[in-house]
Amino acid sequence: MEQNHTAYLSLGSNMGDREQFLKKAVVELNRDPEITIEEISSIYETDPVGYTDQPLFLNLAIKLKTSLPPQSLLSKMQEVETKLNRKRVRKWGPRTIDLDILLYNSVSIQTEVLNIPHPRMLERAFVLIPLSEIAPDDVYPGGSVSLHQVLCEQRDKEGVRIWKKIDWEDAYVRSEN
């Protein structure tokens, strides 16, 4: 199947071995024959937002190509979250892994279960900083400025620190098995 859709995802973890949960999520997504990971940002350590009495997060962004429609991509992401023991106990609470679709092509979708572009991505430095690292010139759907420019105009960038730059190539190469 031709992978003719581009999507950007945000991944976060603040429980257990945070880096391993991020790596496992990337590997799981890339195992799907209808998904190819194209780029992965550095890992950023970030202060929690919303419910703040919890451990620090590790966050990153990925660019992928897929033949999956948005709802099917969301279902695949939820399967990965379940496999990695994601429990939805408290809104914005601690989690082993959190996967969100930020952008899908340049479409806008608003349903009860899926909102693309992600409704709060432009307000969150922990999303914009890794995303603008891998897609600085992309434009928010319906907007006229690049994601990098949106990031430059954002006031609150504290609480987001580069944690690790990684050569992810080895981490998500599909096995021939």
PyRosetta script that sets phi, psi and omega in degrees:
from pyrosetta import init, pose_from_sequence

init()
pose = pose_from_sequence("MEQNHTAYLSLGSNMGDREQFLKKAVVELNRDPEITIEEISSIYETDPVGYTDQPLFLNLAIKLKTSLPPQSLLSKMQEVETKLNRKRVRKWGPRTIDLDILLYNSVSIQTEVLNIPHPRMLERAFVLIPLSEIAPDDVYPGGSVSLHQVLCEQRDKEGVRIWKKIDWEDAYVRSEN")
pose.set_psi(1, 137.9)
pose.set_omega(1, -178.8)
pose.set_phi(2, -74.6)
pose.set_psi(2, 128.0)
pose.set_omega(2, 180.0)
pose.set_phi(3, -92.1)
pose.set_psi(3, 85.6)
pose.set_omega(3, -172.4)
pose.set_phi(4, -107.6)
pose.set_psi(4, 10.1)
pose.set_omega(4, 177.2)
pose.set_phi(5, -110.1)
pose.set_psi(5, 140.6)
pose.set_omega(5, 175.8)
pose.set_phi(6, -108.8)
pose.set_psi(6, 131.0)
pose.set_omega(6, 177.6)
pose.set_phi(7, -132.5)
pose.set_psi(7, 149.6)
pose.set_omega(7, 173.5)
pose.set_phi(8, -117.9)
pose.set_psi(8, 132.5)
pose.set_omega(8, -179.5)
pose.set_phi(9, -120.6)
pose.set_psi(9, 153.5)
pose.set_omega(9, 171.2)
pose.set_phi(10, -111.1)
pose.set_psi(10, 135.0)
pose.set_omega(10, 177.5)
pose.set_phi(11, -122.8)
pose.set_psi(11, 139.7)
pose.set_omega(11, 178.4)
pose.set_phi(12, -145.5)
pose.set_psi(12, 152.5)
pose.set_omega(12, 178.2)
pose.set_phi(13, -152.6)
pose.set_psi(13, 139.9)
pose.set_omega(13, 174.1)
pose.set_phi(14, -141.8)
pose.set_psi(14, 22.8)
pose.set_omega(14, 176.5)
pose.set_phi(15, -129.7)
pose.set_psi(15, 143.8)
pose.set_omega(15, 175.4)
pose.set_phi(16, 65.0)
pose.set_psi(16, -145.0)
pose.set_omega(16, 178.2)
pose.set_phi(17, -82.0)
pose.set_psi(17, 88.7)
pose.set_omega(17, -172.8)
pose.set_phi(18, -55.7)
pose.set_psi(18, -44.9)
pose.set_omega(18, -178.9)
pose.set_phi(19, -63.1)
pose.set_psi(19, -42.1)
pose.set_omega(19, 179.6)
pose.set_phi(20, -63.3)
pose.set_psi(20, -39.3)
pose.set_omega(20, 177.7)
pose.set_phi(21, -62.8)
pose.set_psi(21, -40.6)
pose.set_omega(21, 177.3)
pose.set_phi(22, -62.8)
pose.set_psi(22, -47.3)
pose.set_omega(22, -179.8)
pose.set_phi(23, -61.1)
pose.set_psi(23, -45.1)
pose.set_omega(23, -179.7)
pose.set_phi(24, -61.9)
pose.set_psi(24, -38.6)
pose.set_omega(24, 178.9)
pose.set_phi(25, -64.3)
pose.set_psi(25, -42.5)
pose.set_omega(25, 178.2)
pose.set_phi(26, -62.2)
pose.set_psi(26, -45.8)
pose.set_omega(26, 179.7)
pose.set_phi(27, -61.5)
pose.set_psi(27, -45.4)
pose.set_omega(27, -179.7)
pose.set_phi(28, -61.4)
pose.set_psi(28, -44.0)
pose.set_omega(28, 178.5)
pose.set_phi(29, -62.1)
pose.set_psi(29, -43.9)
pose.set_omega(29, -175.8)
pose.set_phi(30, -72.1)
pose.set_psi(30, -17.0)
pose.set_omega(30, 176.6)
pose.set_phi(31, -69.8)
pose.set_psi(31, -24.4)
pose.set_omega(31, 180.0)
pose.set_phi(32, -69.2)
pose.set_psi(32, 125.4)
pose.set_omega(32, -177.5)
pose.set_phi(33, -64.6)
pose.set_psi(33, -14.0)
pose.set_omega(33, 179.8)
pose.set_phi(34, -96.4)
pose.set_psi(34, 9.2)
pose.set_omega(34, -179.9)
pose.set_phi(35, -132.5)
pose.set_psi(35, 133.9)
pose.set_omega(35, 173.0)
pose.set_phi(36, -129.5)
pose.set_psi(36, 120.8)
pose.set_omega(36, 176.5)
pose.set_phi(37, -74.5)
pose.set_psi(37, 128.5)
pose.set_omega(37, -179.7)
pose.set_phi(38, -104.4)
pose.set_psi(38, -39.2)
pose.set_omega(38, -179.2)
pose.set_phi(39, -148.2)
pose.set_psi(39, 149.5)
pose.set_omega(39, 176.8)
pose.set_phi(40, -135.4)
pose.set_psi(40, 133.5)
pose.set_omega(40, 179.3)
pose.set_phi(41, -74.7)
pose.set_psi(41, 174.4)
pose.set_omega(41, 168.2)
pose.set_phi(42, -64.6)
pose.set_psi(42, 167.7)
pose.set_omega(42, 175.3)
pose.set_phi(43, -94.8)
pose.set_psi(43, 135.3)
pose.set_omega(43, 178.9)
pose.set_phi(44, -117.3)
pose.set_psi(44, 139.0)
pose.set_omega(44, 172.7)
pose.set_phi(45, -94.5)
pose.set_psi(45, 132.1)
pose.set_omega(45, -171.9)
pose.set_phi(46, -135.1)
pose.set_psi(46, 147.2)
pose.set_omega(46, 174.3)
pose.set_phi(47, -70.7)
pose.set_psi(47, 146.4)
pose.set_omega(47, 177.4)
pose.set_phi(48, -66.3)
pose.set_psi(48, 149.6)
pose.set_omega(48, 179.0)
pose.set_phi(49, -119.6)
pose.set_psi(49, 145.9)
pose.set_omega(49, -178.6)
pose.set_phi(50, 86.4)
pose.set_psi(50, -96.6)
pose.set_omega(50, 175.2)
pose.set_phi(51, -88.5)
pose.set_psi(51, 107.9)
pose.set_omega(51, -169.4)
pose.set_phi(52, -95.3)
pose.set_psi(52, -9.5)
pose.set_omega(52, -178.5)
pose.set_phi(53, -87.2)
pose.set_psi(53, 68.8)
pose.set_omega(53, -178.1)
pose.set_phi(54, -159.8)
pose.set_psi(54, 167.1)
pose.set_omega(54, -178.2)
pose.set_phi(55, -63.5)
pose.set_psi(55, 161.0)
pose.set_omega(55, 176.2)
pose.set_phi(56, -65.1)
pose.set_psi(56, 151.6)
pose.set_omega(56, 178.9)
pose.set_phi(57, -97.2)
pose.set_psi(57, 155.3)
pose.set_omega(57, 160.3)
pose.set_phi(58, -108.7)
pose.set_psi(58, 133.1)
pose.set_omega(58, -178.6)
pose.set_phi(59, -131.7)
pose.set_psi(59, 151.1)
pose.set_omega(59, 172.0)
pose.set_phi(60, -153.4)
pose.set_psi(60, 169.2)
pose.set_omega(60, 176.5)
pose.set_phi(61, -124.9)
pose.set_psi(61, 148.3)
pose.set_omega(61, 175.7)
pose.set_phi(62, -130.2)
pose.set_psi(62, 149.8)
pose.set_omega(62, 172.1)
pose.set_phi(63, -109.6)
pose.set_psi(63, 132.9)
pose.set_omega(63, 178.2)
pose.set_phi(64, -136.9)
pose.set_psi(64, 159.3)
pose.set_omega(64, 171.1)
pose.set_phi(65, -109.7)
pose.set_psi(65, 142.6)
pose.set_omega(65, -178.3)
pose.set_phi(66, -152.3)
pose.set_psi(66, 155.9)
pose.set_omega(66, 170.8)
pose.set_phi(67, -99.2)
pose.set_psi(67, -3.9)
pose.set_omega(67, -178.7)
pose.set_phi(68, -75.8)
pose.set_psi(68, 138.2)
pose.set_omega(68, 170.4)
pose.set_phi(69, -70.6)
pose.set_psi(69, 163.8)
pose.set_omega(69, -174.1)
pose.set_phi(70, -52.7)
pose.set_psi(70, -45.7)
pose.set_omega(70, -177.8)
pose.set_phi(71, -64.5)
pose.set_psi(71, -37.5)
pose.set_omega(71, 177.9)
pose.set_phi(72, -69.5)
pose.set_psi(72, -36.9)
pose.set_omega(72, 175.7)
pose.set_phi(73, -63.3)
pose.set_psi(73, -43.1)
pose.set_omega(73, 176.8)
pose.set_phi(74, -59.7)
pose.set_psi(74, -44.0)
pose.set_omega(74, 178.5)
pose.set_phi(75, -60.6)
pose.set_psi(75, -42.5)
pose.set_omega(75, 178.0)
pose.set_phi(76, -62.1)
pose.set_psi(76, -42.7)
pose.set_omega(76, 179.4)
pose.set_phi(77, -63.1)
pose.set_psi(77, -39.4)
pose.set_omega(77, 178.4)
pose.set_phi(78, -67.4)
pose.set_psi(78, -34.7)
pose.set_omega(78, 174.4)
pose.set_phi(79, -61.5)
pose.set_psi(79, -42.9)
pose.set_omega(79, 178.6)
pose.set_phi(80, -63.2)
pose.set_psi(80, -44.9)
pose.set_omega(80, 178.4)
pose.set_phi(81, -58.4)
pose.set_psi(81, -44.2)
pose.set_omega(81, 179.6)
pose.set_phi(82, -63.6)
pose.set_psi(82, -44.9)
pose.set_omega(82, 179.8)
pose.set_phi(83, -60.1)
pose.set_psi(83, -31.7)
pose.set_omega(83, -178.9)
pose.set_phi(84, -97.5)
pose.set_psi(84, 24.5)
pose.set_omega(84, 171.8)
pose.set_phi(85, 63.2)
pose.set_psi(85, 34.4)
pose.set_omega(85, 175.2)
pose.set_phi(86, -68.1)
pose.set_psi(86, 127.6)
pose.set_omega(86, 176.3)
pose.set_phi(87, -118.4)
pose.set_psi(87, 130.2)
pose.set_omega(87, 179.4)
pose.set_phi(88, -98.2)
pose.set_psi(88, 84.3)
pose.set_omega(88, -176.2)
pose.set_phi(89, -96.8)
pose.set_psi(89, -45.0)
pose.set_omega(89, -175.9)
pose.set_phi(90, -135.9)
pose.set_psi(90, 135.9)
pose.set_omega(90, 177.0)
pose.set_phi(91, -57.6)
pose.set_psi(91, 128.4)
pose.set_omega(91, -179.2)
pose.set_phi(92, 62.2)
pose.set_psi(92, 20.0)
pose.set_omega(92, -178.8)
pose.set_phi(93, -83.7)
pose.set_psi(93, -178.3)
pose.set_omega(93, -179.5)
pose.set_phi(94, -59.7)
pose.set_psi(94, 148.7)
pose.set_omega(94, 179.9)
pose.set_phi(95, -155.7)
pose.set_psi(95, 148.2)
pose.set_omega(95, 176.1)
pose.set_phi(96, -67.9)
pose.set_psi(96, -39.5)
pose.set_omega(96, -178.6)
pose.set_phi(97, -155.9)
pose.set_psi(97, 144.1)
pose.set_omega(97, 176.3)
pose.set_phi(98, -137.5)
pose.set_psi(98, 125.1)
pose.set_omega(98, 179.8)
pose.set_phi(99, -120.0)
pose.set_psi(99, 128.4)
pose.set_omega(99, 178.3)
pose.set_phi(100, -130.8)
pose.set_psi(100, 139.4)
pose.set_omega(100, 170.4)
pose.set_phi(101, -80.6)
pose.set_psi(101, 122.5)
pose.set_omega(101, 177.1)
pose.set_phi(102, -90.8)
pose.set_psi(102, -51.9)
pose.set_omega(102, -178.3)
pose.set_phi(103, -137.9)
pose.set_psi(103, 148.3)
pose.set_omega(103, 175.9)
pose.set_phi(104, -139.8)
pose.set_psi(104, 110.4)
pose.set_omega(104, -169.7)
pose.set_phi(105, 48.7)
pose.set_psi(105, -130.4)
pose.set_omega(105, 174.9)
pose.set_phi(106, -125.7)
pose.set_psi(106, 32.3)
pose.set_omega(106, -177.5)
pose.set_phi(107, -87.0)
pose.set_psi(107, 157.6)
pose.set_omega(107, 170.8)
pose.set_phi(108, -117.7)
pose.set_psi(108, 127.6)
pose.set_omega(108, -179.7)
pose.set_phi(109, -133.1)
pose.set_psi(109, 128.9)
pose.set_omega(109, 174.4)
pose.set_phi(110, -130.3)
pose.set_psi(110, 107.5)
pose.set_omega(110, 174.1)
pose.set_phi(111, -129.7)
pose.set_psi(111, -180.0)
pose.set_omega(111, 178.8)
pose.set_phi(112, -64.9)
pose.set_psi(112, -29.3)
pose.set_omega(112, -175.1)
pose.set_phi(113, -110.5)
pose.set_psi(113, -9.7)
pose.set_omega(113, -174.1)
pose.set_phi(114, -145.4)
pose.set_psi(114, 125.5)
pose.set_omega(114, 175.6)
pose.set_phi(115, -126.9)
pose.set_psi(115, 116.3)
pose.set_omega(115, 177.8)
pose.set_phi(116, -130.8)
pose.set_psi(116, 130.0)
pose.set_omega(116, -3.2)
pose.set_phi(117, -63.8)
pose.set_psi(117, 159.4)
pose.set_omega(117, -179.8)
pose.set_phi(118, -56.2)
pose.set_psi(118, 129.1)
pose.set_omega(118, -170.5)
pose.set_phi(119, -63.1)
pose.set_psi(119, -24.4)
pose.set_omega(119, -177.3)
pose.set_phi(120, -114.4)
pose.set_psi(120, 11.0)
pose.set_omega(120, -173.9)
pose.set_phi(121, -64.0)
pose.set_psi(121, -33.3)
pose.set_omega(121, -177.7)
pose.set_phi(122, -75.2)
pose.set_psi(122, -13.0)
pose.set_omega(122, 179.8)
pose.set_phi(123, -96.3)
pose.set_psi(123, -8.9)
pose.set_omega(123, -169.8)
pose.set_phi(124, -114.8)
pose.set_psi(124, 110.5)
pose.set_omega(124, 179.6)
pose.set_phi(125, -62.0)
pose.set_psi(125, -32.5)
pose.set_omega(125, -178.9)
pose.set_phi(126, -67.6)
pose.set_psi(126, -14.8)
pose.set_omega(126, 173.9)
pose.set_phi(127, -96.8)
pose.set_psi(127, -48.1)
pose.set_omega(127, -174.5)
pose.set_phi(128, -66.2)
pose.set_psi(128, -37.9)
pose.set_omega(128, -176.7)
pose.set_phi(129, -64.4)
pose.set_psi(129, -52.8)
pose.set_omega(129, 177.4)
pose.set_phi(130, -65.8)
pose.set_psi(130, -36.3)
pose.set_omega(130, -179.8)
pose.set_phi(131, -64.7)
pose.set_psi(131, -44.1)
pose.set_omega(131, -178.6)
pose.set_phi(132, -70.3)
pose.set_psi(132, -19.4)
pose.set_omega(132, 174.4)
pose.set_phi(133, -64.9)
pose.set_psi(133, -38.7)
pose.set_omega(133, -176.4)
pose.set_phi(134, -101.9)
pose.set_psi(134, -12.5)
pose.set_omega(134, -178.6)
pose.set_phi(135, -142.4)
pose.set_psi(135, 53.4)
pose.set_omega(135, -173.0)
pose.set_phi(136, -63.0)
pose.set_psi(136, -30.9)
pose.set_omega(136, -175.1)
pose.set_phi(137, -95.0)
pose.set_psi(137, -7.1)
pose.set_omega(137, 178.1)
pose.set_phi(138, -66.8)
pose.set_psi(138, 153.6)
pose.set_omega(138, -177.4)
pose.set_phi(139, -115.3)
pose.set_psi(139, 136.7)
pose.set_omega(139, 175.6)
pose.set_phi(140, -60.3)
pose.set_psi(140, 134.4)
pose.set_omega(140, -178.6)
pose.set_phi(141, -52.8)
pose.set_psi(141, 129.2)
pose.set_omega(141, -179.6)
pose.set_phi(142, 84.0)
pose.set_psi(142, -4.7)
pose.set_omega(142, -179.3)
pose.set_phi(143, -98.1)
pose.set_psi(143, 178.2)
pose.set_omega(143, -180.0)
pose.set_phi(144, -128.9)
pose.set_psi(144, -2.2)
pose.set_omega(144, 179.2)
pose.set_phi(145, -114.1)
pose.set_psi(145, 153.8)
pose.set_omega(145, -178.6)
pose.set_phi(146, -70.6)
pose.set_psi(146, 160.9)
pose.set_omega(146, 176.5)
pose.set_phi(147, -61.3)
pose.set_psi(147, -35.3)
pose.set_omega(147, 177.4)
pose.set_phi(148, -61.9)
pose.set_psi(148, -42.3)
pose.set_omega(148, 179.0)
pose.set_phi(149, -66.0)
pose.set_psi(149, -39.6)
pose.set_omega(149, 176.4)
pose.set_phi(150, -59.6)
pose.set_psi(150, -44.0)
pose.set_omega(150, 179.1)
pose.set_phi(151, -62.5)
pose.set_psi(151, -43.8)
pose.set_omega(151, 179.8)
pose.set_phi(152, -60.2)
pose.set_psi(152, -32.8)
pose.set_omega(152, -178.5)
pose.set_phi(153, -84.1)
pose.set_psi(153, -11.0)
pose.set_omega(153, -179.8)
pose.set_phi(154, -73.3)
pose.set_psi(154, 136.1)
pose.set_omega(154, -175.6)
pose.set_phi(155, -83.1)
pose.set_psi(155, -41.6)
pose.set_omega(155, -170.7)
pose.set_phi(156, -99.6)
pose.set_psi(156, 91.1)
pose.set_omega(156, 178.6)
pose.set_phi(157, -108.4)
pose.set_psi(157, -2.8)
pose.set_omega(157, 177.0)
pose.set_phi(158, -65.2)
pose.set_psi(158, 158.4)
pose.set_omega(158, 178.9)
pose.set_phi(159, 86.6)
pose.set_psi(159, 3.0)
pose.set_omega(159, 177.0)
pose.set_phi(160, -128.4)
pose.set_psi(160, 116.3)
pose.set_omega(160, -176.6)
pose.set_phi(161, -128.5)
pose.set_psi(161, 139.2)
pose.set_omega(161, 175.2)
pose.set_phi(162, -60.8)
pose.set_psi(162, 132.2)
pose.set_omega(162, -177.4)
pose.set_phi(163, -108.7)
pose.set_psi(163, -43.1)
pose.set_omega(163, -177.4)
pose.set_phi(164, -163.1)
pose.set_psi(164, 133.7)
pose.set_omega(164, 169.8)
pose.set_phi(165, -97.4)
pose.set_psi(165, 132.2)
pose.set_omega(165, -173.9)
pose.set_phi(166, -131.4)
pose.set_psi(166, 142.3)
pose.set_omega(166, 168.5)
pose.set_phi(167, -85.6)
pose.set_psi(167, 99.7)
pose.set_omega(167, -172.7)
pose.set_phi(168, -80.4)
pose.set_psi(168, -7.9)
pose.set_omega(168, -173.2)
pose.set_phi(169, -51.5)
pose.set_psi(169, -46.4)
pose.set_omega(169, -179.6)
pose.set_phi(170, -67.4)
pose.set_psi(170, -27.5)
pose.set_omega(170, -174.9)
pose.set_phi(171, -74.1)
pose.set_psi(171, -24.4)
pose.set_omega(171, -175.9)
pose.set_phi(172, -128.4)
pose.set_psi(172, 20.4)
pose.set_omega(172, 174.5)
pose.set_phi(173, -69.5)
pose.set_psi(173, 130.0)
pose.set_omega(173, 179.8)
pose.set_phi(174, -69.2)
pose.set_psi(174, 133.0)
pose.set_omega(174, 177.6)
pose.set_phi(175, -77.3)
pose.set_psi(175, 155.3)
pose.set_omega(175, -178.5)
pose.set_phi(176, -87.3)
pose.set_psi(176, 2.8)
pose.set_omega(176, -177.4)
pose.set_phi(177, -70.4)
pose.dump_pdb("model.pdb")
